[in-house]
Structures are given as structure tokens and as C-alpha cells.
Amino acid sequence: MEAKDVSKAEDRAEDPGSENKGQPDVAAPDLPQGGQTPGPTALWEMLERKFLEYQQLDPRSPAERQRSLLNLLPQFLKAWEHSVGIICFPSLQRLAEDVSEQLAQEIQKVLVGKPAEQARVAAGQLLRWKGDADQDGYLLLKSVYVLTGTDSETLGRVAESGLPALLLQCLYLFFVFPLEKDELFESDIQVQRMFVQMLINICSETQGLEGLLSGNELQSLMIATTCLREHSCSFWKEPTFCVLKAISKAQNLSVIQYLQAMDCIKISLQNLSRLADALPVPEVSEAMNLVLGFVKDSYSISPALFLEFENGEGYPLLLKVLLRYDELTQTEADPHLEELLGLVVWLTTCGRSELKVFDSVTYPQLEGFKFHHEASGVTVKNLQAFQVLQNAFHKASDSILCTKVLSSIRAMWAWNARNFFLLEWTLQPISQFVEIVPLKPTLVQMHFFQLLEALVFELHYVPHEILRKVQRLIKESPEPLFTLVALQSILRIAGGDPLFTDIFRDSGLLGLLLAQLRKQAKILRKSGNRESNPGVEDTERELTCVMLRTVVTLLKGSVRNAVVLKDHGMVPFIKIFLDDECYRGASLSILEQLSVINAEEYMSIIVGALCSSTQGELQLKLDLLKVMSSPPL
């Protein structure tokens, strides 16, 4: 039989049995004459003979039987270590039965009748490797560790002993009560790894998993993680969460029914609600992730825990935990926040009935856009869960939290393009976000406009109403930096398809830009093109550049837009921008579009600008001559 390769299993620690640094062999098995260690086959054959002798010596006193069994274990471990995990032992199940029963008896013996803290000390001493001959508990622990990594039949024998529930009880004691000493040894870490791996192995089989449900140990452990007592043992925190996650992943109907009967989800949510404002937010979100993990992992079997989460005011608690991150000064995202947002996104897919989308699309639309098409991929069904994300964005100002929410929404569009319409036709998240995005940090504004561009370039959809709101903000916003970010996005959208030359003319954006450029040209003429304060004016200058480039984009290939430029009397004002090298390229491109209407007028403008340029404006002369030498559009 082959032992399971624990290094390949997710969330499994590396094999502690292969590392005995600083630890002598637990005992030396009988060796043949000559002192050489026999090969693996010979070791297993010797073990089989001794085990048969051990079985034939019954009846004996319990103490003698225990001692005989313990004398076999060093040879069993030696054979295992020399066989690279390949176990060739016919009596493996019987050995598993006896060893697991013996370990269960030893644990019961040290726990019974003791207060919790004393029981924790006694359990730790039982399982600890002591470095001398008195290490029976360690021998049993390591042997059961090996046996739980073999096959389902052997694991079933371990489960029948009642050991799984006792191990879970020990884990509860180890987690809730801290170590008395600060110093940890390599042997402590090795014992912990074996202990945790045993429980993970036990979870992998139905019989072992259900062996964890025989008492209230699982309930106590789960609730303890959501109480987050400050004096709990940090050394055992990560292993405890690891074991609980393994149980969550392995859930079956029995586990779900147990969690329901024990009110585990309900009590955990109540605990977290009380502590959400008092404890560090990474700790709260880590515990929240654990609870939601049980909900998620059980959902495909039964929605019972999901309904319990909903009825236990889970959504308001989620929002409260997310907004706790708004109080932090984060330089990078907390992994617990990432996981929590992922779970909230998953919650949006939970629901019995599909949301309906009505064809109320405003036209014109881009070529390739089809509202009626066969939808594939996951769709949003749970608006209550999505409102957690929506409200978090509304209320938060933290850049990381807000950008992660926007990324989560974009991920839903990637599942299925219809999710945009499902959400926008019901909760209008993007339409509402437009109105508050000027109040967010610049990084959030940039991410929002990337989301807007994704509608155009990935969904091939023109969100007319949203673009009108953006246009209104460009006109009314007193913050030049926001206007710059918004207009840069509009520029990229405008260049994406010729359709936008008509859309942005009819919406009034072209006229708005021309009016702003006229105003800016007058300021330049009064100032003599000299910057009064270069540091402050950088954003304004860049904004003017983007406005000019946007006008260039809207004029290309559009005679109607060139006529609009002419009708607005913009030619004299565009000529003012020629004097500034920063604006010259875009200004020349704008004037060049006039050749579509009247080539002679265009050339006269260029010649006039060349004649009026001064001797010191050499670069301007060169640029104008270059334009004259190339044919107009």
C-alpha cells in the first residue's frame, strides 16, 4: 500500500516524518548480526512476525499489552522511513485499530476530570517528544499520523476508535489556551505538523469526517475562532484555521446538519457582530472568511447554511467589516480583504431565480453589439449581496478598498456580459458611481474610468446616459485633476470608433470643448503665453492639451464636426495655441481638418502664421514649413 503524499495535497504541511533533525531514532529495532540495517522488505517481514506474536500472547494485562504494542512501533516507523512511504504490511488495519485505540485511551486518561487549562498542559505533555525513553504518546502520535495517510480502510479503523473527536478536543484546548513558555523547539513544530496533518487526513474520508461530529468539539472550536479571545495561542491559530478549512472543504450532509443543529453559523455571526468594531480588522475578516467558507462549501449540497447566514444579518455584518478597512492606511491589500471580497462576489451568484433583463438599450450602438444573444457563464442572482459591494463603494474613501470593489464588478462582467445589464437595470451601480467618483481619490477615479472603457471596448456597448453624466461632470467639476482624468478617458473612447464623432457632437461635448478652448486661448493671449506659476499650472496645461487632442479626434473623418468648428468661430483662437510648443501639434492638426472644407483657407492660415512669426520663433517657422510641404487632408 502507498501512503498518501501529503506534500501534494492543498493546505498540507510538509512531511514531518521525514525530518528528524536534532532527534534520535525513537528506538532501535532488532537488527541481524553484523549490525547492518536490513532492507525495507526484510523490515516489514520482521514486523509482521512480531505483530503476529503480539496478537497470539492474549490474554494479558492491559499494561503488558500496551507495552508490547509500544515495543512494535519503533520498528513500524523504521520500516516506513526506509520504504519511502510504501507500506507492505498485511496486518495494517489491525495495527491501525490497536494503535488508534491506544492513543485514544491515553488522551482520555490525561483529559478526564481536569479543568480545561490543566487538560491542555497534560495533552501537550502526552504528545510532546521528550528526547528520552519516556515518549509513548509521541510514538503513538507519529504512528497514527503514518496510518492516517495510507488508505480509506485503514482510516476507517482509526475513525472507529473515537480518536477524531478527541484530537479535535485537543486542538480546541491548544488553540484557546496559550503556551506557558515563549520558547518553541523544532520538536514542537514537528508534533504540530503531524497533529494537524492527521486531522486533515481524517477529513478526507467520510467515516473520519463524521467521527469529528460525535460531540460538541467542532462547535466549540468554530465558535472559539469567532470569539477571537486575545489570550488564545498564536502558535496554534494558523493550524486551527487550516483544520477548520479542511473540514469545510470536505463537507457532506452530516456536517451541514451538525452545524445547523449546533447553531454554529448563527452564534459565529453574533460573536463577530459584537467584536467587529473592537478587534483589528484583519482578525475579524479572517474569522468572517472562515464562516463564509462553510457557507460556500456547503451550498452545492444544501442551501441551509446560506439561508442561516442571510437570516443571521450576514449582509450588514459584511458591510461593517469591509468598511473597517476604510479606517486603515493601507499600502497594499490585506489578503483577508481579497478573500472576503471574493466570497461576497460568490454570494452574488446565490439565488433560485434568474433576474430578467429588458431590452431598453439606447441606440446608436457599436457594430458587434447584440443585446439578444445566447448568454453563457455565471449570472448575478443575489442583489442583496451585490448591494454590500455597492454600499461599500459609496461609503468608503480608501483607494485599495474602492479599487478592489470596482475590480470585483468588472470580474462579474467577465463571467457574463449580461451581468452589466442585470445590475444596471436594477440597482444602477455605475450610473450612481459616476455622481460620486469626483469625491474619490485619483487612483479610484482612474479605475472607475477603466471600468467605463471596458463597457465600450469589451462589451461593445455605448452607455449613453453614463457618458452624459461624465460630460456634465467635465463641465461642472471645480477640480482640474478630476476633469483631466475624465477627459483622458473620453479621449480614449472617442478614438475607439468613428461612431463617437457623431455621439459626442450630438451630446454637446464638442461644443463644450470648443467653448473651454476659446476661454483658455483668451487667457493665453492676455498672459503673452508666459506661465505665471509653472508648478501650479501643470495640470491646467495638460488639461488643455487633452482638450485639443480630443477635438482633433472628433474632427477626423467628420466634415460635420469641421463645420461646427468653423461655425463656432474657432479659427482665430486655435491660431493662438500655435505659439506654444506644447499645444502646437494638436493645433496644427485641428487647422488641417479645415482643408476638408476649404483647402485655400487652410493654406492662407498657415502662410499668415508663418509671416507673423518672429525671428526668435524658429521652431514655429520650421513646424509651419513642414506642414506646408505635406499635402493637406
C-alpha positions as CSV (number, residue, x, y, z in Angstrom):
1,M,0.0,0.0,0.0
2,E,1.2,3.5,-0.7
3,A,1.0,6.3,1.9
4,K,-0.6,9.5,0.6
5,D,1.9,12.1,-0.5
6,V,0.9,14.9,1.9
7,S,3.2,17.3,0.1
8,K,1.0,17.3,-2.9
9,A,-2.2,18.0,-1.0
10,E,-3.5,21.5,-0.8
11,D,-3.0,23.2,2.6
12,R,-1.0,20.2,3.9
13,A,2.3,20.7,5.8
14,E,5.5,19.1,4.7
15,D,6.0,15.6,5.9
16,P,7.4,15.8,9.4
17,G,8.2,12.1,9.5
18,S,11.0,12.6,7.0
19,E,12.7,15.2,9.2
20,N,14.2,14.1,12.5
21,K,16.9,16.8,12.8
22,G,18.1,17.0,16.3
23,Q,16.0,14.0,17.3
24,P,17.4,10.5,17.8
25,D,15.5,7.5,16.4
26,V,12.7,6.7,18.7
27,A,14.1,3.2,19.3
28,A,16.3,0.8,17.5
29,P,14.6,-2.3,16.1
30,D,16.2,-5.7,16.3
31,L,19.0,-5.9,13.7
32,P,20.5,-9.0,12.2
33,Q,24.0,-10.0,13.2
34,G,26.7,-7.8,11.5
35,G,24.9,-4.5,12.5
36,Q,23.7,-3.7,9.0
37,T,20.2,-2.3,8.6
38,P,18.1,-4.7,6.6
39,G,16.2,-3.7,3.5
40,P,12.6,-2.5,3.5
41,T,11.2,-5.9,2.7
42,A,13.1,-7.6,5.5
43,L,11.9,-4.9,7.9
44,W,8.3,-5.4,7.0
45,E,8.6,-9.2,7.3
46,M,10.2,-8.9,10.7
47,L,7.4,-6.5,11.8
48,E,4.8,-8.9,10.6
49,R,6.3,-11.8,12.6
50,K,6.5,-9.7,15.7
51,F,2.9,-8.4,15.3
52,L,1.6,-12.0,14.9
53,E,3.5,-12.9,18.1
54,Y,1.9,-9.9,19.8
55,Q,-1.6,-11.0,18.8
56,Q,-1.0,-14.6,20.0
57,L,0.0,-13.5,23.5
58,D,-3.5,-12.7,24.6
59,P,-5.0,-12.5,27.1
60,R,-2.6,-10.3,29.0
61,S,-3.0,-7.4,31.4
62,P,-3.8,-4.1,29.7
63,A,-0.4,-2.7,30.8
64,E,1.5,-5.6,29.3
65,R,-0.4,-5.4,26.1
66,Q,0.2,-1.7,25.8
67,R,3.9,-2.2,26.4
68,S,4.1,-5.0,23.7
69,L,2.3,-2.7,21.3
70,L,4.6,0.2,22.0
71,N,7.6,-2.0,21.5
72,L,6.4,-2.7,17.9
73,L,6.0,0.9,16.9
74,P,9.7,1.8,16.6
75,Q,10.2,-1.0,14.1
76,F,7.0,0.0,12.2
77,L,8.3,3.6,11.9
78,K,11.7,2.4,10.9
79,A,10.3,0.2,8.1
80,W,8.1,3.1,6.9
81,E,11.0,5.5,6.8
82,H,13.2,3.1,4.9
83,S,10.4,2.4,2.4
84,V,9.8,5.9,1.1
85,G,6.1,5.7,2.2
86,I,5.5,2.3,0.6
87,I,3.8,0.1,3.3
88,C,3.9,-3.7,2.8
89,F,2.3,-4.9,5.9
90,P,-0.7,-7.4,5.7
91,S,-1.9,-6.6,9.3
92,L,-2.0,-2.9,8.7
93,Q,-5.7,-2.4,9.6
94,R,-5.4,-4.4,12.8
95,L,-2.4,-2.4,13.7
96,A,-4.3,0.8,13.0
97,E,-7.2,-0.3,15.2
98,D,-4.9,-1.1,18.2
99,V,-2.7,1.9,17.9
100,S,-5.6,4.4,17.4
101,E,-7.5,2.8,20.3
102,Q,-4.4,3.1,22.5
103,L,-3.8,6.7,21.6
104,A,-7.5,7.5,22.3
105,Q,-7.2,5.8,25.7
106,E,-4.1,7.8,26.5
107,I,-5.7,11.1,25.6
108,Q,-8.9,10.3,27.5
109,K,-6.8,9.4,30.5
110,V,-5.0,12.8,30.6
111,L,-8.1,14.8,29.9
112,V,-10.7,13.2,32.2
113,G,-11.6,15.1,35.3
114,K,-9.2,18.1,34.7
115,P,-10.1,21.7,34.3
116,A,-9.5,23.0,30.8
117,E,-6.2,24.7,31.3
118,Q,-4.7,21.6,33.2
119,A,-6.1,19.4,30.5
120,R,-4.3,21.5,27.8
121,V,-1.0,21.1,29.6
122,A,-1.5,17.4,30.1
123,A,-2.4,16.8,26.4
124,G,0.7,18.8,25.3
125,Q,3.0,16.8,27.6
126,L,1.5,13.5,26.3
127,L,2.2,14.2,22.7
128,R,5.5,16.1,23.0
129,W,8.7,14.4,22.1
130,K,10.8,14.5,25.2
131,G,14.1,13.2,23.9
132,D,14.3,10.2,26.3
133,A,12.8,6.7,26.6
134,D,9.6,8.1,28.1
135,Q,7.9,9.1,24.9
136,D,4.9,6.8,24.5
137,G,2.5,9.5,23.4
138,Y,4.8,10.8,20.7
139,L,5.3,7.2,19.4
140,L,1.6,6.7,19.2
141,L,1.0,10.1,17.6
142,K,3.6,9.6,14.9
143,S,2.3,6.1,14.2
144,V,-1.3,7.2,13.8
145,Y,0.0,10.1,11.6
146,V,1.5,7.5,9.3
147,L,-1.5,5.3,9.4
148,T,-4.0,8.0,8.5
149,G,-2.0,8.7,5.4
150,T,-2.5,5.2,3.9
151,D,-5.9,4.1,2.6
152,S,-9.6,4.5,3.4
153,E,-9.9,1.1,5.1
154,T,-7.1,1.9,7.5
155,L,-8.5,5.4,8.1
156,G,-11.9,3.8,8.8
157,R,-10.3,1.8,11.6
158,V,-8.8,4.9,13.1
159,A,-12.2,6.6,12.9
160,E,-13.9,3.7,14.7
161,S,-11.7,4.3,17.8
162,G,-13.3,7.6,18.6
163,L,-9.9,9.3,18.1
164,P,-11.0,12.0,15.7
165,A,-13.3,13.8,18.2
166,L,-10.5,13.5,20.9
167,L,-8.0,15.1,18.5
168,L,-10.4,17.9,17.8
169,Q,-10.9,18.4,21.6
170,C,-7.1,18.7,22.0
171,L,-6.9,21.2,19.1
172,Y,-9.6,23.3,20.9
173,L,-7.5,23.2,24.1
174,F,-4.3,24.0,22.2
175,F,-5.9,27.0,20.5
176,V,-7.8,28.5,23.3
177,F,-5.1,28.3,26.0
178,P,-1.7,29.7,25.2
179,L,1.6,28.0,25.9
180,E,3.2,28.7,29.2
181,K,6.6,29.0,27.7
182,D,7.6,31.5,25.0
183,E,10.4,29.3,23.5
184,L,9.4,26.8,20.8
185,F,11.6,23.9,19.7
186,E,11.8,22.2,16.4
187,S,10.2,19.2,18.1
188,D,7.1,21.3,19.0
189,I,6.7,22.3,15.3
190,Q,7.1,18.7,14.2
191,V,4.5,17.5,16.6
192,Q,2.1,20.3,15.5
193,R,2.6,19.3,11.8
194,M,1.9,15.7,12.4
195,F,-1.1,16.5,14.6
196,V,-2.7,18.9,12.0
197,Q,-1.9,16.5,9.1
198,M,-3.7,13.7,10.9
199,L,-6.8,15.8,11.2
200,I,-6.6,16.8,7.6
201,N,-6.2,13.2,6.5
202,I,-9.2,12.2,8.7
203,C,-11.3,14.8,6.9
204,S,-10.6,13.2,3.6
205,E,-12.8,10.2,4.3
206,T,-16.5,10.2,5.1
207,Q,-16.1,8.0,8.1
208,G,-13.3,10.0,9.5
209,L,-15.1,13.3,8.9
210,E,-18.2,12.1,10.6
211,G,-16.1,10.9,13.5
212,L,-15.4,14.6,14.2
213,L,-19.2,15.2,14.8
214,S,-19.7,12.9,17.8
215,G,-19.6,15.6,20.4
216,N,-19.6,19.4,20.6
217,E,-15.9,19.8,19.8
218,L,-16.4,21.1,16.3
219,Q,-18.9,23.7,17.5
220,S,-16.6,24.8,20.3
221,L,-13.7,25.2,18.0
222,M,-15.5,27.1,15.4
223,I,-17.1,29.5,17.9
224,A,-13.7,30.0,19.6
225,T,-12.3,31.3,16.3
226,T,-15.0,33.8,16.0
227,C,-14.7,34.9,19.7
228,L,-11.0,35.7,18.9
229,R,-10.0,35.8,22.5
230,E,-6.9,37.9,22.9
231,H,-5.2,35.3,25.1
232,S,-5.6,32.4,22.6
233,C,-2.5,30.7,21.4
234,S,-0.9,32.3,18.4
235,F,1.2,29.2,17.7
236,W,-2.0,27.2,17.2
237,K,-4.0,29.8,15.4
238,E,-3.0,29.1,11.8
239,P,-3.2,25.3,12.3
240,T,-6.7,25.6,13.8
241,F,-7.9,27.6,10.8
242,C,-6.2,25.1,8.5
243,V,-8.1,22.2,10.0
244,L,-11.4,24.0,10.0
245,K,-11.0,24.9,6.3
246,A,-10.2,21.3,5.6
247,I,-13.5,20.3,7.3
248,S,-15.3,23.0,5.4
249,K,-13.9,21.7,2.0
250,A,-14.9,18.1,2.9
251,Q,-18.5,19.0,4.0
252,N,-21.3,16.5,3.5
253,L,-24.9,16.5,4.6
254,S,-24.0,15.2,8.1
255,V,-21.6,18.1,8.7
256,I,-24.3,20.6,7.5
257,Q,-26.9,19.1,9.7
258,Y,-24.5,19.2,12.6
259,L,-23.7,22.9,12.0
260,Q,-27.4,23.7,11.8
261,A,-28.3,21.8,15.0
262,M,-25.4,23.4,16.9
263,D,-26.3,26.9,15.6
264,C,-22.7,27.4,14.5
265,I,-23.3,30.0,11.8
266,K,-25.8,31.9,13.9
267,I,-23.6,32.1,17.0
268,S,-20.5,32.9,15.0
269,L,-22.2,35.8,13.3
270,Q,-23.4,37.1,16.7
271,N,-19.9,36.9,18.1
272,L,-18.5,38.8,15.1
273,S,-21.2,41.4,15.2
274,R,-20.2,42.2,18.8
275,L,-16.5,42.2,18.1
276,A,-16.4,43.8,14.6
277,D,-15.6,47.3,15.9
278,A,-13.3,46.3,18.7
279,L,-10.7,44.0,17.2
280,P,-8.2,44.5,14.4
281,V,-10.0,44.3,11.1
282,P,-7.6,41.5,9.6
283,E,-8.6,39.3,12.5
284,V,-12.3,40.0,12.1
285,S,-12.2,39.4,8.3
286,E,-10.2,36.2,8.7
287,A,-12.9,34.8,11.0
288,M,-15.6,36.1,8.7
289,N,-13.9,34.3,5.8
290,L,-14.0,31.1,7.8
291,V,-17.7,31.3,8.4
292,L,-18.5,32.2,4.8
293,G,-16.2,29.4,3.7
294,F,-18.5,26.9,5.4
295,V,-21.5,28.6,3.7
296,K,-19.9,28.4,0.3
297,D,-18.6,24.9,0.5
298,S,-22.0,23.6,1.7
299,Y,-24.1,25.4,-0.9
300,S,-23.9,22.8,-3.7
301,I,-25.1,20.2,-1.2
302,S,-27.7,22.2,0.6
303,P,-28.6,26.0,0.9
304,A,-29.3,25.6,4.6
305,L,-26.2,27.4,5.9
306,F,-26.6,30.1,3.2
307,L,-30.1,30.7,4.5
308,E,-28.9,30.7,8.1
309,F,-26.3,33.3,7.0
310,E,-28.9,35.5,5.4
311,N,-31.3,35.2,8.4
312,G,-28.5,36.0,10.8
313,E,-28.0,39.5,9.4
314,G,-24.9,38.4,7.5
315,Y,-25.0,41.2,4.8
316,P,-25.0,44.1,7.2
317,L,-22.1,42.5,9.1
318,L,-20.2,42.0,5.8
319,L,-20.6,45.7,5.0
320,K,-19.4,46.6,8.5
321,V,-16.3,44.5,8.2
322,L,-15.5,45.9,4.7
323,L,-15.9,49.5,5.9
324,R,-13.5,48.8,8.8
325,Y,-10.8,48.7,6.1
326,D,-11.7,52.3,5.2
327,E,-10.3,53.3,8.6
328,L,-6.9,51.9,7.8
329,T,-4.0,53.5,5.9
330,Q,-3.2,50.6,3.6
331,T,-0.2,50.5,1.4
332,E,-1.2,47.1,-0.1
333,A,-4.3,45.0,0.1
334,D,-4.7,42.7,3.1
335,P,-5.0,39.1,1.8
336,H,-8.0,38.6,4.1
337,L,-9.7,41.6,2.3
338,E,-9.0,39.9,-1.0
339,E,-10.6,36.7,0.2
340,L,-13.6,38.4,1.7
341,L,-14.4,40.3,-1.4
342,G,-14.1,37.1,-3.4
343,L,-16.6,35.5,-1.1
344,V,-19.0,38.4,-1.4
345,V,-18.7,38.2,-5.2
346,W,-19.6,34.5,-4.9
347,L,-22.6,35.3,-2.8
348,T,-24.0,37.4,-5.7
349,T,-24.4,34.2,-7.7
350,C,-26.6,32.5,-5.0
351,G,-30.3,32.5,-5.7
352,R,-33.1,30.4,-7.1
353,S,-34.5,32.6,-9.8
354,E,-32.8,34.4,-12.7
355,L,-33.0,38.2,-12.9
356,K,-34.7,39.5,-16.0
357,V,-33.1,42.0,-18.4
358,F,-35.4,44.2,-20.5
359,D,-34.4,45.5,-23.9
360,S,-34.2,49.2,-23.2
361,V,-30.9,49.9,-24.8
362,T,-30.4,53.4,-26.2
363,Y,-29.1,53.5,-29.8
364,P,-26.9,54.1,-31.8
365,Q,-24.6,51.3,-30.6
366,L,-21.3,50.0,-31.8
367,E,-21.0,47.4,-34.6
368,G,-20.8,44.0,-33.0
369,F,-23.1,44.8,-30.1
370,K,-26.0,42.4,-29.7
371,F,-28.4,42.6,-26.9
372,H,-30.3,39.5,-27.8
373,H,-27.8,36.6,-27.8
374,E,-27.3,33.3,-26.2
375,A,-26.0,34.1,-22.7
376,S,-23.3,31.8,-21.2
377,G,-21.5,32.0,-18.0
378,V,-22.5,32.7,-14.4
379,T,-25.2,35.3,-13.8
380,V,-25.9,37.5,-10.8
381,K,-28.9,36.4,-8.9
382,N,-28.4,37.9,-5.4
383,L,-28.9,41.7,-5.4
384,Q,-28.7,41.9,-1.6
385,A,-25.1,40.6,-1.8
386,F,-24.2,43.0,-4.6
387,Q,-25.5,45.9,-2.5
388,V,-22.8,45.1,0.0
389,L,-20.2,46.0,-2.7
390,Q,-22.3,48.9,-4.0
391,N,-22.7,50.4,-0.5
392,A,-19.0,49.8,0.4
393,F,-18.0,51.9,-2.7
394,H,-20.5,54.6,-1.8
395,K,-19.3,55.0,1.8
396,A,-15.6,54.3,1.5
397,S,-12.7,56.6,0.6
398,D,-9.8,54.2,0.9
399,S,-8.2,53.7,-2.5
400,I,-7.5,50.0,-2.1
401,L,-11.0,49.1,-0.9
402,C,-12.7,51.1,-3.6
403,T,-10.5,49.8,-6.4
404,K,-11.0,46.2,-5.3
405,V,-14.7,46.7,-5.4
406,L,-14.5,48.0,-8.9
407,S,-12.3,45.1,-9.9
408,S,-14.9,42.7,-8.4
409,I,-17.7,44.3,-10.5
410,R,-15.5,44.0,-13.6
411,A,-15.0,40.3,-12.9
412,M,-18.7,39.8,-12.9
413,W,-18.9,41.4,-16.4
414,A,-16.2,38.9,-17.5
415,W,-18.3,36.0,-16.3
416,N,-21.2,37.1,-18.5
417,A,-21.7,40.4,-20.3
418,R,-25.4,40.3,-19.3
419,N,-24.4,40.9,-15.7
420,F,-23.8,44.6,-16.5
421,F,-27.4,44.9,-17.7
422,L,-28.8,42.8,-14.9
423,L,-27.3,45.1,-12.4
424,E,-27.6,48.4,-14.2
425,W,-31.3,47.9,-14.9
426,T,-32.0,47.1,-11.2
427,L,-29.5,48.8,-8.9
428,Q,-27.8,51.3,-11.3
429,P,-24.4,50.9,-9.7
430,I,-22.3,52.5,-12.5
431,S,-24.8,55.4,-13.0
432,Q,-24.7,56.1,-9.3
433,F,-20.9,55.8,-9.1
434,V,-20.4,58.4,-11.7
435,E,-22.0,61.0,-9.5
436,I,-19.7,60.3,-6.5
437,V,-16.5,59.4,-8.3
438,P,-15.2,63.1,-8.2
439,L,-15.1,62.7,-4.3
440,K,-12.9,59.6,-4.5
441,P,-9.0,59.6,-4.6
442,T,-7.4,60.0,-8.1
443,L,-6.4,56.3,-8.2
444,V,-10.1,55.3,-7.7
445,Q,-11.2,57.8,-10.4
446,M,-8.7,56.2,-12.8
447,H,-10.0,52.7,-12.1
448,F,-13.6,53.8,-12.5
449,F,-12.9,55.2,-16.0
450,Q,-11.1,52.0,-16.9
451,L,-14.3,50.2,-16.0
452,L,-16.3,52.6,-18.2
453,E,-13.9,52.0,-21.1
454,A,-14.3,48.2,-20.6
455,L,-18.0,48.7,-21.4
456,V,-17.0,50.2,-24.7
457,F,-14.1,48.1,-25.7
458,E,-15.0,44.7,-24.2
459,L,-18.8,44.7,-24.2
460,H,-19.1,46.9,-27.4
461,Y,-21.7,48.9,-25.6
462,V,-22.2,52.7,-25.6
463,P,-23.6,53.8,-22.2
464,H,-25.2,57.0,-23.4
465,E,-26.7,58.1,-20.1
466,I,-23.5,57.4,-18.2
467,L,-21.4,59.3,-20.8
468,R,-23.8,62.3,-20.5
469,K,-23.2,62.3,-16.7
470,V,-19.5,62.2,-17.3
471,Q,-19.8,65.1,-19.7
472,R,-21.8,67.1,-17.1
473,L,-19.0,66.5,-14.6
474,I,-16.4,67.7,-17.1
475,K,-18.3,70.9,-17.4
476,E,-19.1,71.5,-13.7
477,S,-16.2,70.0,-11.8
478,P,-14.0,72.6,-10.0
479,E,-11.2,70.0,-9.7
480,P,-8.9,70.2,-12.7
481,L,-7.3,66.8,-11.9
482,F,-10.6,65.0,-12.0
483,T,-11.6,66.8,-15.2
484,L,-8.2,65.7,-16.7
485,V,-8.7,62.0,-15.7
486,A,-12.3,62.0,-17.1
487,L,-11.3,63.7,-20.3
488,Q,-8.4,61.4,-20.9
489,S,-10.8,58.5,-20.7
490,I,-13.2,60.3,-23.1
491,L,-10.3,60.8,-25.5
492,R,-9.5,57.0,-25.5
493,I,-13.2,56.2,-26.0
494,A,-13.6,58.7,-28.8
495,G,-10.6,57.2,-30.7
496,G,-12.1,53.7,-30.4
497,D,-14.8,54.0,-33.1
498,P,-15.8,56.7,-35.7
499,L,-19.4,56.5,-34.3
500,F,-18.2,58.6,-31.3
501,T,-17.5,61.6,-33.6
502,D,-21.3,61.8,-34.0
503,I,-22.3,60.8,-30.5
504,F,-20.0,63.4,-28.8
505,R,-21.1,66.1,-31.3
506,D,-24.8,65.4,-30.7
507,S,-24.4,65.3,-26.9
508,G,-22.8,68.7,-27.0
509,L,-19.3,67.6,-25.9
510,L,-17.6,69.1,-28.9
511,G,-19.3,72.4,-28.4
512,L,-18.3,72.3,-24.7
513,L,-14.7,71.7,-25.5
514,L,-14.6,74.4,-28.1
515,A,-16.0,76.9,-25.5
516,Q,-13.4,75.9,-22.9
517,L,-10.6,76.2,-25.5
518,R,-11.9,79.7,-26.5
519,K,-11.7,80.7,-22.9
520,Q,-8.2,79.3,-22.4
521,A,-7.0,80.9,-25.6
522,K,-8.1,84.3,-24.3
523,I,-6.2,83.7,-21.1
524,L,-3.1,82.8,-23.1
525,R,-3.4,85.9,-25.2
526,K,-3.6,88.1,-22.2
527,S,-0.7,86.5,-20.5
528,G,1.5,86.6,-23.5
529,N,2.0,82.9,-23.4
530,R,4.1,83.2,-20.3
531,E,3.4,80.8,-17.3
532,S,3.0,82.7,-14.1
533,N,3.4,79.7,-11.9
534,P,4.7,76.6,-13.7
535,G,4.2,74.2,-10.7
536,V,0.5,75.1,-10.2
537,E,-0.3,75.3,-13.9
538,D,1.0,71.9,-15.0
539,T,-2.4,70.2,-14.6
540,E,-4.2,73.1,-16.4
541,R,-1.7,72.9,-19.3
542,E,-2.1,69.1,-19.6
543,L,-5.9,69.5,-19.5
544,T,-5.7,72.0,-22.4
545,C,-3.5,69.5,-24.3
546,V,-6.1,66.8,-23.8
547,M,-8.9,69.0,-24.9
548,L,-7.1,69.9,-28.1
549,R,-6.3,66.2,-28.8
550,T,-9.9,65.3,-28.1
551,V,-11.1,67.9,-30.6
552,V,-8.6,66.5,-33.2
553,T,-10.0,63.0,-32.7
554,L,-13.6,64.3,-33.1
555,L,-12.7,66.2,-36.3
556,K,-11.0,63.3,-38.1
557,G,-13.2,62.0,-40.9
558,S,-16.1,64.2,-39.9
559,V,-17.0,67.1,-42.2
560,R,-19.9,68.0,-40.0
561,N,-17.6,68.4,-37.0
562,A,-15.2,70.6,-39.0
563,V,-18.2,72.8,-39.9
564,V,-19.1,73.0,-36.3
565,L,-15.6,74.2,-35.5
566,K,-15.8,76.8,-38.3
567,D,-19.3,78.0,-37.2
568,H,-18.1,78.5,-33.6
569,G,-15.5,80.9,-35.0
570,M,-12.7,79.0,-33.5
571,V,-10.0,79.5,-36.2
572,P,-8.5,82.7,-34.6
573,F,-8.4,81.1,-31.2
574,I,-6.8,77.9,-32.4
575,K,-4.1,80.1,-34.0
576,I,-3.3,81.4,-30.6
577,F,-2.3,77.9,-29.4
578,L,0.3,77.7,-32.3
579,D,2.6,80.0,-30.3
580,D,3.0,77.4,-27.5
581,E,5.1,74.4,-28.5
582,C,3.1,72.2,-26.0
583,Y,-0.1,72.9,-27.9
584,R,1.3,73.3,-31.5
585,G,1.0,69.7,-32.8
586,A,-2.7,69.4,-31.9
587,S,-3.5,72.9,-33.0
588,L,-2.0,72.3,-36.5
589,S,-3.9,69.0,-36.7
590,I,-7.2,70.9,-35.9
591,L,-6.4,73.5,-38.6
592,E,-5.5,70.8,-41.0
593,Q,-9.1,69.4,-40.7
594,L,-10.3,72.7,-42.2
595,S,-8.8,71.7,-45.5
596,V,-11.7,69.3,-45.8
597,I,-14.0,72.4,-46.1
598,N,-11.7,74.9,-47.8
599,A,-8.1,74.0,-48.6
600,E,-7.3,77.5,-49.8
601,E,-8.3,79.0,-46.4
602,Y,-6.3,76.4,-44.6
603,M,-3.1,77.3,-46.6
604,S,-3.7,81.0,-46.1
605,I,-3.9,80.5,-42.3
606,I,-0.6,78.6,-42.3
607,V,1.1,81.2,-44.5
608,G,-0.3,84.0,-42.4
609,A,1.0,82.4,-39.2
610,L,4.4,81.9,-40.9
611,C,4.6,85.5,-41.9
612,S,3.6,86.8,-38.5
613,S,6.0,84.6,-36.6
614,T,9.0,86.5,-35.2
615,Q,12.7,85.8,-35.9
616,G,13.1,84.2,-32.5
617,E,10.3,81.7,-33.1
618,L,12.5,79.4,-35.3
619,Q,10.8,76.2,-34.2
620,L,7.4,77.6,-35.0
621,K,8.6,78.5,-38.5
622,L,10.1,75.0,-39.0
623,D,6.8,73.4,-37.9
624,L,4.8,75.6,-40.2
625,L,7.1,74.9,-43.2
626,K,6.8,71.2,-42.5
627,V,3.0,71.4,-42.7
628,M,3.1,73.4,-45.9
629,S,5.4,70.8,-47.5
630,S,2.9,68.0,-46.8
631,P,-0.4,67.7,-48.7
632,P,-3.5,68.7,-46.8
633,L,-6.1,66.1,-45.9
